[in-house]
Amino acid sequence: MKCRHCNTPLEHVFVDLGTAPPSNAFLTAEQLGDPEVYYPLKLLACHQCHLVQVDEHASCKDIFCADYVYFSSFSSTWLDHARRYVDMAQARFGLNARSLVVEIASNDGYLLQYVQAKGIPCLGVEPTLRTAEAARAKGIEVETEFFGRDYACGLVRRRGRAALVVGNNVLAHVPDLNDFVAGLAELAAPGGTVTMEFPHLLRLVEGNQFDTIYHEHFSYFSLHTVRRVFAAQGLEIYDVQDLPTHGGSLRIFAGHAASLPEPVGPAVGALLAREQAAGMLEMAFYQGFQAKAERVKNELLEFLLDARRRGRQVAAYGAAAKGNTLLNYCGVRPDLVRFVVDRSPHKQGRFLPGSRIPVVHPDEIARARPDYVLILPWNIREEIMADLHCIKEWGGAFVCAIPGITVLE
């Protein structure tokens, strides 16, 4: 395997999580008798550009298919994040009725609905049919395509260039990274801005967030690396924000190097210095993560086995991709976690890939009264604990496994 950015042969293993089915390949009851396809889930680190990456064992088109089940709008925390971003962008970039905002991987319109409400022309680009249809039902224009340079050139011919190109949690999802960023450069207008949000590799390592690794995430970025990737296509990062979302993300602001909308701000240099101080420019930083993942695996299994010995029932909340990575790496099955609840009707009635734990409506928590609720999307645990405050009525407790087992009484 060679680096998807600089083409350097990859030699250094960052972490090996064994094999697993794609994290959003949920099963119907009719499919339980069929075999599942498992792919290697091993990350490698490039010693040249320090991009951490998984090979494309599972095809991008197979992962982001018509039956894709992740809909962004079922998290109130994420909706609020999107609304605040749109308010910021309108004020900062002077967006108005003459602007064009394009969101790459617009999902179910969770963000563009706020752009549209402000009277700003917008377009979503979304490869998964079900989520695109949900956005269209809100009156949002969506083109069902995979984004890249050729598509961007055609879009520019049809619609012109965009004042703002948005991509939240999509940069990590593209196997042809250079082609994708070349498309961003083609689509953004001179003096326009590209913003991208993605999990920060530094926070992933510091927080032992190995569960955010799955086949949909082809790449894992530091600011140093993403700056290099963008510079190769003539784009310069002029600002960066450290966000709490997804356990710690970066929001970068980039534009054409020859026509930046703003001078490069001090936050860029400060974060680059912080990454260097953490050792991210040395290969030693990318070693030793395997042991951290194995520690969580052992702790979680010990907790679940002890709960079963004591006759305690464990359920889970949130049929999230990160939860599927955790459960499959640890080998958890329905004998240890009886069911998982989720607010999305697109997941209810199905079964988690690999573990085959049933996904049910959140009302099942109050009916079954489990002793423990394992929070799988730990990044929104405050939202989940507020929604399920009823478990206190029977002395139930919440549990998080990342960065280590914690029981929240």
N, C-alpha and C positions, 0 to 999 in steps of 0.2 A: 504494500500500500504506500502511496505517495501523498504528501500533504496537499490538501485541496486548494490551498492558496499558493504556496511557493514551489510545489512539486518536488520537495525534498523527500527522499526515502525515509519512512518512519521506522524507528528502531526502539523507541522508549515507551513502555506500557505505563499509563497513568493509573488505570484501575481496570480490573476484569470482574464483571458482575455475572459471569457465566452466560447462559442463554435465556431468552425470554421471547414470547410473542410480542408483536407491536402493542404498545401500551393502550391504544384506543381501539383495539380489535375486539370489542365486546361481543359476547356470544348470545345467541337466542337459545331458547330451550330446545329447539329442533337441532341445533348444532352441537349439543353436548355429547352426542354419540360419535361425532366426527373428530379426527385428529387436528391438532393445531400446529402451525408452522412456527418453530422457534429459530431465532437468529442470535448470533454472538452479540454480546453487549460489552465490548471491550474498547476502552478509549486509549488512544496513543497520543503522545505529545511530540510536536515537531521541535527539534533542537535548533532549527534555523529561525523560524518566526514565532515559536512558542504557541502555535494554535493547537488546542486540544480537540480531538475529533474522533468520531466513530466512522468506520467504513460503511458504505451504502449497501449493506446486506439486504435490507428491506427497501424496495423501490419507493421513491417519493410518491409516485402516482398510486401505488398500492396503499400507502399509509393515508394519504389525503384523498380518500375516495368518496364516492357519492354517499356512502353510509357512515361518514364521519360523525362522531357523536358528541364532540366537544362544542358547546355553545357558551359563549362568553357571558351572556346576560344573566346567568343564574347566580352570579355573585354580586351582591350589593356593594361590597368593598371595591370590586373591579369597576363597576359602573360609576361609582363616585370618583375613582381614579381617572376614568376617561372624561367625565364631565369637567373636572378641574383642569385637565390637560387642554381641553378645547377652550375653556375660558382664558387660560394662559396664552395659548397660541394666537387667539384672535387679537388680544391686546399687544402681544410682543411683535407680531408680524404684520399687524394692520390689515388683517383679512377682512374682505368685504364682498359685495355682490359681483365684483369683477375678478375675484380670485378663483383659483381652482385648487381644491384639496383632494389628493388621491391617497387612499389608505391601501397598503399592500397587506393581504391577509385580513380583510375587513370582517371576517366571521359573520355574525348575525346582525351586524349594524350597531353593536354596543357603543361605538364611538361616533360613527358618522351621523347617528341620530341627533347628536348634540350640535354637530356642524350644520346639518340641514336646518335645525330649529333656528339658527342664527341667520338664515338666508344666504349662506355661503355655498356656492356650487361645489359639489363633491361627487366622487366616484369611488366605489369599492372594487378591488380586484381580489377575488376569492376563488380558490380552486375547488372547494368542496360544495357540492350542489345543495345539500340540505341547509347548510348555514346561509348560503347565498340567497336561497328562497326565503328564509326567515327575514333577511335584511330587506329583500324586495317587498315583502308584506308590510314593511314599515314605510314604504315609499322611497327607499334608497336605491339609486342606480348602481347595479353591480355587474361586472363582467366576470364570468366564470372561467378563469385562466390561471395558469402558472406564470409567475412574473419572471422576466429575464430581459436581456438587452433587445432581442428581436421584437418581443411584445411591446416593450417601451417605445421603440422606434415607430411602430405602427400606431400606438396610442397618441404619440406626439403629432403624427400626421393628421389624425382625426380630431384631436381635442386641444392641441397645443401643449405647452409645458406647464408644469404645476408650480404654484407659489409655495406649496407645502406638500411634501411627500412624507407620509406617516407609516411606520412599521413597528407594531408592538408585538414582541415575541414571535418574530418571523425570521430574523437574521440567522438565528441558530438552526432554523428548520430547512435551509436550502442546501442541497448537495453541491451545486455548482456555484460556489460562493463568489468567484470572480465575475461570472456572467450576471449574477444578481446585482452586485454593486455597480457594474457597468450600466445596467438598466436604470438604477437610481440616478446615476450621473446623466444619463440621456434624458430622463423625465424631468428632473429639477430645472427650473428656469434659472437663467443668470440672476444672481442676487437672491435666489430662492433658498429654501432650507429643506434638508432631509433630517427627520428625527427618527431614531431607532431605539427601542428599548429591548434589553436582553439581560439574562442573568449574568452577574459579574463573577468571573472565575475565582477571583480572590475571596469573595464571600462564600462561594461554594466550598472552597477548601477550608476556610476558617470555621465555617459552620457545619462541616462534615455532611454537606447536603448531597450525598451521592444519589439520593432518590430522584433528584432532578435530571438524572442521566437516563435517557431512553432513546429509542430509535428515531423518533421525530426530531430530536436535537442532534444534528450532525456535527455542530461546532460549538465550542465553549471559549469565551473571549475574555482577555484582559483588554484594557484600554490601549496598551502598547500594540497589541496585535491588531485590533480593529482599526486603529489609526493607520497602520501599515497597509491593511487591505484597502481602505478607502483612498489612501494617497496613490495607490497603484492605478486608480481610475480617475485621478484628477480632483478628488474631493478632499477637503480639509476639515477636520473637526475643530470647531471654534468654541464650543462650550460642552460641558458634561455635568450631569446631575446624578448624585448618588441617591437611589430610591429604595424604600423598604419593600417594595413589591417582590413577590416570589422569593422571599428570603434575602433579598439584596440584589438590585438590578442597577444598570446604568442606563441613562437616557443621554444619547449623544446628539449634538446639533452639528450638522455638516453642511457645507456648500461648496460650490466650485471655487477652487483655490484662487482663481483669477478674479472672482467677483463675490467675495464673502459679504454677507449682509451685515456682519459685525466683526470687529477685530477679535482675534483669539483671546479669550478671557483667561484669568488666572486659575480657574478651576481645572483647566486641562493640565497645566504644568504641575499643579499640586497633586493631582491624582496619579500622574505619571511618576512623580517622585515617591509617592506612597507605595505604588506597585514595585518600584525598584528597591525600596527599603525592605519590602516583604520578601525580596529574592526572586521575583517573577521573571527576571532576565537570566536566571541561572537554572540549569536543569535539576539541581538539588530540590528546588521548590516542587517539582512534579513527581517526586518520589516519596513513598511512605503513606500515600493516601489509601492504599489497599488495606492496611492494618486498621485504619479508622473505620472503614466500611465493615470489616469483619467484626469489630468490637460491637457495633450496633446490631449486627445480625445475631450475635451470641446473646446480647442483652435482651433483645426482643423475644427470641425463642425461649430463653429462661423465664421471662415474665409470663408468656402465654402458657407454657407448660405448667408453671406453678399455679396459675389461675385455674387451669383445668383440674389439677390435682386437688385443689381446694373447693372444687365445685362452683367456681365463679364463671359467669357468662361474660364473654367479650364480644362486642359488636364494633363496627367501624363507621366513621362518618366520612363521606366524600369519595366518590368513585373517580378519583383523580389519577392522571397518568403517573404522578410521582408515587402514589400509593401502590400502583401495580408494579413499579420497579421494586419498591421495598418488599412487598409480599412475595413476589416471585424470587427475588434474590435470597430471601430468608426461608423459602419453601413453605410458607404458610398456606393452609387449606381450610375448608369450612369446619373441620373438627376443632380448630383453634380460634377462628373468627367466624361466627355463625352467619352473619350477614353484614352488608354495608348499605347505609342509607345515602340517598342523594336527591337533591331538589330537582334535578333535571328529568323530565318525563322521557327524554330520549335515551336515558340509561336505565330507568326503572323497568323491571321485568326481564332484564338481561343478566349476564354473568360476567364477572371479571375475567379477562384473558389470563390463561395460565392457572391461576388459583381457583377459578370457577366458583368463587363466592357469589351468592345471589345479591343483586342490587334491588333495594325496595324503597318505598316511600318513607320519608322521615317520621311519619306517624307510627311506624313500627317500633321506634325507640320507646315511646310511652306504653305501647302494648306489651312488649317483651321485657321491659324494665331490666336491661343488662346491668351488671355490676360495673363494667368498664366500657367506655367508648373510646376507641383508638382513633385519634384525629389524623387522617392521612394527609389532607392539605394543610399542614401545620402553619403555612404562611398566612392563613386567614383564621387562625384558631380563635381569636377574640370574637369574630363574627359567629363562628360555630358554637362557641360556649354560650353566647347570648341567646342563640336560637334554641339551644337545648338545655336551658337552665332548669327544666323540669326534672332532670336526673337527680337533682339534689333531694327531691321528694322521697326517693327510696334509698338514699345514701350512695348513689352511683358516683363515679369519678371519671374524669377525662385522663387520657394517656397520650403522650407524644413520644415518638421514637427518635426524632432528630433534634439536636445533635447526639442525644443519648436518652435512654428511657427516663421519663419524668411523669410522675403521677400527680395530677392537678386536682386536689381535693375540693 
